[in-house]
């Protein structure tokens, strides 16, 4: 679960986020193993530039 404050802090510090269903069986393990599950977001840098894909 993520609230608006978490989103704002991530944006202010230019942190990427990985949003996924934590209740899904094996989801956290799969992400730690590098599986492409969920949605990744990025706020870019201070000038609004996004990191390379």
PDB file of N, CA, C and O in Angstrom:
ATOM      1  N   UNK A   1       0.838  -1.171   0.000  1.00  0.00           N
ATOM      2  CA  UNK A   1       0.000   0.000   0.000  1.00  0.00           C
ATOM      3  C   UNK A   1       0.889   1.242   0.000  1.00  0.00           C
ATOM      4  O   UNK A   1       1.923   1.286   0.666  1.00  0.00           O
ATOM      5  N   UNK A   2       0.469   2.226  -0.746  1.00  0.00           N
ATOM      6  CA  UNK A   2       1.249   3.459  -0.843  1.00  0.00           C
ATOM      7  C   UNK A   2       0.284   4.636  -0.760  1.00  0.00           C
ATOM      8  O   UNK A   2      -0.767   4.636  -1.400  1.00  0.00           O
ATOM      9  N   UNK A   3       0.645   5.621   0.020  1.00  0.00           N
ATOM     10  CA  UNK A   3      -0.207   6.798   0.130  1.00  0.00           C
ATOM     11  C   UNK A   3       0.400   7.948  -0.670  1.00  0.00           C
ATOM     12  O   UNK A   3       1.474   7.815  -1.256  1.00  0.00           O
ATOM     13  N   UNK A   4      -0.292   9.057  -0.685  1.00  0.00           N
ATOM     14  CA  UNK A   4       0.161  10.222  -1.452  1.00  0.00           C
ATOM     15  C   UNK A   4       1.507  10.740  -0.956  1.00  0.00           C
ATOM     16  O   UNK A   4       2.318  11.213  -1.752  1.00  0.00           O
ATOM     17  N   UNK A   5       1.753  10.655   0.346  1.00  0.00           N
ATOM     18  CA  UNK A   5       3.020  11.130   0.897  1.00  0.00           C
ATOM     19  C   UNK A   5       4.190  10.327   0.347  1.00  0.00           C
ATOM     20  O   UNK A   5       5.232  10.890   0.013  1.00  0.00           O
ATOM     21  N   UNK A   6       4.021   9.015   0.254  1.00  0.00           N
ATOM     22  CA  UNK A   6       5.090   8.162  -0.287  1.00  0.00           C
ATOM     23  C   UNK A   6       5.381   8.534  -1.739  1.00  0.00           C
ATOM     24  O   UNK A   6       6.541   8.576  -2.148  1.00  0.00           O
ATOM     25  N   UNK A   7       4.347   8.801  -2.507  1.00  0.00           N
ATOM     26  CA  UNK A   7       4.526   9.181  -3.920  1.00  0.00           C
ATOM     27  C   UNK A   7       5.260  10.519  -4.028  1.00  0.00           C
ATOM     28  O   UNK A   7       6.158  10.670  -4.857  1.00  0.00           O
ATOM     29  N   UNK A   8       4.883  11.482  -3.198  1.00  0.00           N
ATOM     30  CA  UNK A   8       5.532  12.799  -3.222  1.00  0.00           C
ATOM     31  C   UNK A   8       7.000  12.685  -2.820  1.00  0.00           C
ATOM     32  O   UNK A   8       7.862  13.281  -3.465  1.00  0.00           O
ATOM     33  N   UNK A   9       7.294  11.930  -1.767  1.00  0.00           N
ATOM     34  CA  UNK A   9       8.683  11.759  -1.335  1.00  0.00           C
ATOM     35  C   UNK A   9       9.512  11.085  -2.427  1.00  0.00           C
ATOM     36  O   UNK A   9      10.652  11.483  -2.668  1.00  0.00           O
ATOM     37  N   UNK A  10       8.965  10.088  -3.079  1.00  0.00           N
ATOM     38  CA  UNK A  10       9.684   9.419  -4.166  1.00  0.00           C
ATOM     39  C   UNK A  10       9.958  10.409  -5.301  1.00  0.00           C
ATOM     40  O   UNK A  10      11.052  10.420  -5.866  1.00  0.00           O
ATOM     41  N   UNK A  11       8.986  11.223  -5.627  1.00  0.00           N
ATOM     42  CA  UNK A  11       9.170  12.203  -6.695  1.00  0.00           C
ATOM     43  C   UNK A  11      10.216  13.250  -6.316  1.00  0.00           C
ATOM     44  O   UNK A  11      11.064  13.603  -7.136  1.00  0.00           O
ATOM     45  N   UNK A  12      10.163  13.741  -5.095  1.00  0.00           N
ATOM     46  CA  UNK A  12      11.113  14.769  -4.660  1.00  0.00           C
ATOM     47  C   UNK A  12      12.547  14.261  -4.656  1.00  0.00           C
ATOM     48  O   UNK A  12      13.484  15.028  -4.878  1.00  0.00           O
ATOM     49  N   UNK A  13      12.718  12.972  -4.404  1.00  0.00           N
ATOM     50  CA  UNK A  13      14.065  12.398  -4.333  1.00  0.00           C
ATOM     51  C   UNK A  13      14.437  11.611  -5.585  1.00  0.00           C
ATOM     52  O   UNK A  13      15.458  10.924  -5.620  1.00  0.00           O
ATOM     53  N   UNK A  14      13.584  11.723  -6.625  1.00  0.00           N
ATOM     54  CA  UNK A  14      13.846  11.103  -7.931  1.00  0.00           C
ATOM     55  C   UNK A  14      14.065   9.599  -7.816  1.00  0.00           C
ATOM     56  O   UNK A  14      14.982   9.043  -8.420  1.00  0.00           O
ATOM     57  N   UNK A  15      13.212   8.955  -7.033  1.00  0.00           N
ATOM     58  CA  UNK A  15      13.312   7.512  -6.831  1.00  0.00           C
ATOM     59  C   UNK A  15      12.357   6.772  -7.759  1.00  0.00           C
ATOM     60  O   UNK A  15      11.226   7.202  -7.985  1.00  0.00           O
ATOM     61  N   UNK A  16      12.825   5.676  -8.280  1.00  0.00           N
ATOM     62  CA  UNK A  16      11.952   4.810  -9.063  1.00  0.00           C
ATOM     63  C   UNK A  16      11.106   3.982  -8.099  1.00  0.00           C
ATOM     64  O   UNK A  16      11.527   3.718  -6.972  1.00  0.00           O
ATOM     65  N   UNK A  17       9.921   3.574  -8.536  1.00  0.00           N
ATOM     66  CA  UNK A  17       9.060   2.732  -7.717  1.00  0.00           C
ATOM     67  C   UNK A  17       8.678   1.501  -8.514  1.00  0.00           C
ATOM     68  O   UNK A  17       8.553   1.546  -9.737  1.00  0.00           O
ATOM     69  N   UNK A  18       8.495   0.414  -7.808  1.00  0.00           N
ATOM     70  CA  UNK A  18       8.056  -0.844  -8.404  1.00  0.00           C
ATOM     71  C   UNK A  18       6.749  -1.203  -7.711  1.00  0.00           C
ATOM     72  O   UNK A  18       6.748  -1.574  -6.537  1.00  0.00           O
ATOM     73  N   UNK A  19       5.639  -1.094  -8.432  1.00  0.00           N
ATOM     74  CA  UNK A  19       4.311  -1.339  -7.878  1.00  0.00           C
ATOM     75  C   UNK A  19       3.862  -2.733  -8.296  1.00  0.00           C
ATOM     76  O   UNK A  19       3.875  -3.070  -9.480  1.00  0.00           O
ATOM     77  N   UNK A  20       3.463  -3.548  -7.307  1.00  0.00           N
ATOM     78  CA  UNK A  20       3.038  -4.911  -7.599  1.00  0.00           C
ATOM     79  C   UNK A  20       2.063  -5.381  -6.518  1.00  0.00           C
ATOM     80  O   UNK A  20       1.899  -4.726  -5.489  1.00  0.00           O
ATOM     81  N   UNK A  21       1.428  -6.509  -6.762  1.00  0.00           N
ATOM     82  CA  UNK A  21       0.469  -7.091  -5.817  1.00  0.00           C
ATOM     83  C   UNK A  21       1.239  -7.895  -4.775  1.00  0.00           C
ATOM     84  O   UNK A  21       1.629  -9.034  -5.030  1.00  0.00           O
ATOM     85  N   UNK A  22       1.454  -7.309  -3.613  1.00  0.00           N
ATOM     86  CA  UNK A  22       2.228  -7.964  -2.554  1.00  0.00           C
ATOM     87  C   UNK A  22       1.497  -9.180  -2.001  1.00  0.00           C
ATOM     88  O   UNK A  22       2.134 -10.041  -1.393  1.00  0.00           O
ATOM     89  N   UNK A  23       0.192  -9.281  -2.188  1.00  0.00           N
ATOM     90  CA  UNK A  23      -0.569 -10.415  -1.680  1.00  0.00           C
ATOM     91  C   UNK A  23      -0.488 -11.629  -2.601  1.00  0.00           C
ATOM     92  O   UNK A  23      -0.832 -12.740  -2.197  1.00  0.00           O
ATOM     93  N   UNK A  24      -0.037 -11.423  -3.829  1.00  0.00           N
ATOM     94  CA  UNK A  24       0.065 -12.544  -4.774  1.00  0.00           C
ATOM     95  C   UNK A  24       1.152 -13.511  -4.306  1.00  0.00           C
ATOM     96  O   UNK A  24       2.249 -13.094  -3.935  1.00  0.00           O
ATOM     97  N   UNK A  25       0.840 -14.776  -4.328  1.00  0.00           N
ATOM     98  CA  UNK A  25       1.779 -15.796  -3.879  1.00  0.00           C
ATOM     99  C   UNK A  25       3.061 -15.753  -4.703  1.00  0.00           C
ATOM    100  O   UNK A  25       3.024 -15.866  -5.928  1.00  0.00           O
ATOM    101  N   UNK A  26       4.190 -15.590  -4.026  1.00  0.00           N
ATOM    102  CA  UNK A  26       5.491 -15.610  -4.677  1.00  0.00           C
ATOM    103  C   UNK A  26       5.901 -14.322  -5.368  1.00  0.00           C
ATOM    104  O   UNK A  26       6.968 -14.277  -5.980  1.00  0.00           O
ATOM    105  N   UNK A  27       5.094 -13.276  -5.294  1.00  0.00           N
ATOM    106  CA  UNK A  27       5.386 -12.033  -6.020  1.00  0.00           C
ATOM    107  C   UNK A  27       6.674 -11.374  -5.536  1.00  0.00           C
ATOM    108  O   UNK A  27       7.514 -10.982  -6.346  1.00  0.00           O
ATOM    109  N   UNK A  28       6.831 -11.251  -4.230  1.00  0.00           N
ATOM    110  CA  UNK A  28       8.037 -10.595  -3.708  1.00  0.00           C
ATOM    111  C   UNK A  28       9.295 -11.382  -4.054  1.00  0.00           C
ATOM    112  O   UNK A  28      10.314 -10.794  -4.416  1.00  0.00           O
ATOM    113  N   UNK A  29       9.232 -12.682  -3.946  1.00  0.00           N
ATOM    114  CA  UNK A  29      10.386 -13.507  -4.296  1.00  0.00           C
ATOM    115  C   UNK A  29      10.711 -13.357  -5.792  1.00  0.00           C
ATOM    116  O   UNK A  29      11.876 -13.220  -6.168  1.00  0.00           O
ATOM    117  N   UNK A  30       9.688 -13.383  -6.626  1.00  0.00           N
ATOM    118  CA  UNK A  30       9.897 -13.268  -8.065  1.00  0.00           C
ATOM    119  C   UNK A  30      10.555 -11.936  -8.420  1.00  0.00           C
ATOM    120  O   UNK A  30      11.445 -11.896  -9.270  1.00  0.00           O
ATOM    121  N   UNK A  31      10.133 -10.855  -7.787  1.00  0.00           N
ATOM    122  CA  UNK A  31      10.719  -9.543  -8.057  1.00  0.00           C
ATOM    123  C   UNK A  31      12.179  -9.523  -7.626  1.00  0.00           C
ATOM    124  O   UNK A  31      13.034  -8.986  -8.331  1.00  0.00           O
ATOM    125  N   UNK A  32      12.461 -10.110  -6.464  1.00  0.00           N
ATOM    126  CA  UNK A  32      13.850 -10.162  -5.987  1.00  0.00           C
ATOM    127  C   UNK A  32      14.729 -10.996  -6.915  1.00  0.00           C
ATOM    128  O   UNK A  32      15.939 -10.785  -6.988  1.00  0.00           O
ATOM    129  N   UNK A  33      14.121 -11.933  -7.616  1.00  0.00           N
ATOM    130  CA  UNK A  33      14.856 -12.774  -8.560  1.00  0.00           C
ATOM    131  C   UNK A  33      14.948 -12.128  -9.939  1.00  0.00           C
ATOM    132  O   UNK A  33      15.529 -12.706 -10.858  1.00  0.00           O
ATOM    133  N   UNK A  34      14.383 -10.940 -10.087  1.00  0.00           N
ATOM    134  CA  UNK A  34      14.504 -10.211 -11.343  1.00  0.00           C
ATOM    135  C   UNK A  34      13.381 -10.404 -12.342  1.00  0.00           C
ATOM    136  O   UNK A  34      13.483  -9.941 -13.478  1.00  0.00           O
ATOM    137  N   UNK A  35      12.307 -11.081 -11.942  1.00  0.00           N
ATOM    138  CA  UNK A  35      11.182 -11.279 -12.851  1.00  0.00           C
ATOM    139  C   UNK A  35      10.484  -9.942 -13.125  1.00  0.00           C
ATOM    140  O   UNK A  35      10.468  -9.054 -12.273  1.00  0.00           O
ATOM    141  N   UNK A  36       9.921  -9.817 -14.301  1.00  0.00           N
ATOM    142  CA  UNK A  36       9.259  -8.581 -14.710  1.00  0.00           C
ATOM    143  C   UNK A  36       7.789  -8.630 -14.313  1.00  0.00           C
ATOM    144  O   UNK A  36       6.929  -8.992 -15.116  1.00  0.00           O
ATOM    145  N   UNK A  37       7.511  -8.263 -13.067  1.00  0.00           N
ATOM    146  CA  UNK A  37       6.155  -8.297 -12.519  1.00  0.00           C
ATOM    147  C   UNK A  37       5.780  -6.886 -12.082  1.00  0.00           C
ATOM    148  O   UNK A  37       6.611  -6.156 -11.543  1.00  0.00           O
ATOM    149  N   UNK A  38       4.539  -6.509 -12.314  1.00  0.00           N
ATOM    150  CA  UNK A  38       4.069  -5.212 -11.847  1.00  0.00           C
ATOM    151  C   UNK A  38       4.432  -4.077 -12.789  1.00  0.00           C
ATOM    152  O   UNK A  38       4.672  -4.284 -13.978  1.00  0.00           O
ATOM    153  N   UNK A  39       4.467  -2.882 -12.234  1.00  0.00           N
ATOM    154  CA  UNK A  39       4.721  -1.669 -13.004  1.00  0.00           C
ATOM    155  C   UNK A  39       5.849  -0.883 -12.358  1.00  0.00           C
ATOM    156  O   UNK A  39       5.864  -0.689 -11.143  1.00  0.00           O
ATOM    157  N   UNK A  40       6.787  -0.435 -13.168  1.00  0.00           N
ATOM    158  CA  UNK A  40       7.881   0.399 -12.668  1.00  0.00           C
ATOM    159  C   UNK A  40       7.635   1.829 -13.121  1.00  0.00           C
ATOM    160  O   UNK A  40       7.286   2.078 -14.275  1.00  0.00           O
ATOM    161  N   UNK A  41       7.821   2.754 -12.207  1.00  0.00           N
ATOM    162  CA  UNK A  41       7.637   4.163 -12.541  1.00  0.00           C
ATOM    163  C   UNK A  41       8.881   4.941 -12.141  1.00  0.00           C
ATOM    164  O   UNK A  41       9.639   4.525 -11.264  1.00  0.00           O
ATOM    165  N   UNK A  42       9.075   6.066 -12.792  1.00  0.00           N
ATOM    166  CA  UNK A  42      10.194   6.933 -12.470  1.00  0.00           C
ATOM    167  C   UNK A  42       9.747   8.368 -12.632  1.00  0.00           C
ATOM    168  O   UNK A  42       8.973   8.691 -13.533  1.00  0.00           O
ATOM    169  N   UNK A  43      10.232   9.222 -11.762  1.00  0.00           N
ATOM    170  CA  UNK A  43       9.897  10.638 -11.831  1.00  0.00           C
ATOM    171  C   UNK A  43      10.963  11.431 -12.559  1.00  0.00           C
ATOM    172  O   UNK A  43      10.811  12.638 -12.746  1.00  0.00           O
ATOM    173  N   UNK A  44      12.032  10.785 -12.972  1.00  0.00           N
ATOM    174  CA  UNK A  44      13.099  11.490 -13.665  1.00  0.00           C
ATOM    175  C   UNK A  44      13.942  12.324 -12.721  1.00  0.00           C
ATOM    176  O   UNK A  44      13.822  12.206 -11.502  1.00  0.00           O
ATOM    177  N   UNK A  45      14.789  13.160 -13.281  1.00  0.00           N
ATOM    178  CA  UNK A  45      15.658  14.000 -12.462  1.00  0.00           C
ATOM    179  C   UNK A  45      15.018  15.361 -12.214  1.00  0.00           C
ATOM    180  O   UNK A  45      13.865  15.580 -12.587  1.00  0.00           O
ATOM    181  N   UNK A  46      15.740  16.257 -11.601  1.00  0.00           N
ATOM    182  CA  UNK A  46      15.197  17.563 -11.234  1.00  0.00           C
ATOM    183  C   UNK A  46      14.716  18.360 -12.450  1.00  0.00           C
ATOM    184  O   UNK A  46      13.819  19.195 -12.328  1.00  0.00           O
ATOM    185  N   UNK A  47      15.306  18.106 -13.616  1.00  0.00           N
ATOM    186  CA  UNK A  47      14.910  18.824 -14.830  1.00  0.00           C
ATOM    187  C   UNK A  47      13.760  18.106 -15.542  1.00  0.00           C
ATOM    188  O   UNK A  47      13.288  18.564 -16.583  1.00  0.00           O
ATOM    189  N   UNK A  48      13.312  16.979 -14.980  1.00  0.00           N
ATOM    190  CA  UNK A  48      12.205  16.242 -15.608  1.00  0.00           C
ATOM    191  C   UNK A  48      12.652  15.218 -16.620  1.00  0.00           C
ATOM    192  O   UNK A  48      11.813  14.627 -17.299  1.00  0.00           O
ATOM    193  N   UNK A  49      13.957  14.984 -16.749  1.00  0.00           N
ATOM    194  CA  UNK A  49      14.453  13.990 -17.701  1.00  0.00           C
ATOM    195  C   UNK A  49      14.287  12.600 -17.134  1.00  0.00           C
ATOM    196  O   UNK A  49      14.645  12.349 -15.983  1.00  0.00           O
ATOM    197  N   UNK A  50      13.747  11.694 -17.932  1.00  0.00           N
ATOM    198  CA  UNK A  50      13.582  10.321 -17.502  1.00  0.00           C
ATOM    199  C   UNK A  50      14.851   9.532 -17.795  1.00  0.00           C
ATOM    200  O   UNK A  50      15.569   9.851 -18.743  1.00  0.00           O
ATOM    201  N   UNK A  51      15.137   8.512 -16.998  1.00  0.00           N
ATOM    202  CA  UNK A  51      16.303   7.684 -17.258  1.00  0.00           C
ATOM    203  C   UNK A  51      16.120   6.894 -18.545  1.00  0.00           C
ATOM    204  O   UNK A  51      14.983   6.679 -18.967  1.00  0.00           O
ATOM    205  N   UNK A  52      17.199   6.456 -19.181  1.00  0.00           N
ATOM    206  CA  UNK A  52      17.071   5.679 -20.408  1.00  0.00           C
ATOM    207  C   UNK A  52      16.314   4.383 -20.160  1.00  0.00           C
ATOM    208  O   UNK A  52      16.415   3.792 -19.085  1.00  0.00           O
ATOM    209  N   UNK A  53      15.566   3.951 -21.147  1.00  0.00           N
ATOM    210  CA  UNK A  53      14.771   2.719 -21.012  1.00  0.00           C
ATOM    211  C   UNK A  53      15.623   1.484 -21.128  1.00  0.00           C
ATOM    212  O   UNK A  53      15.110   0.369 -21.038  1.00  0.00           O
TER     213      UNK A  53
END
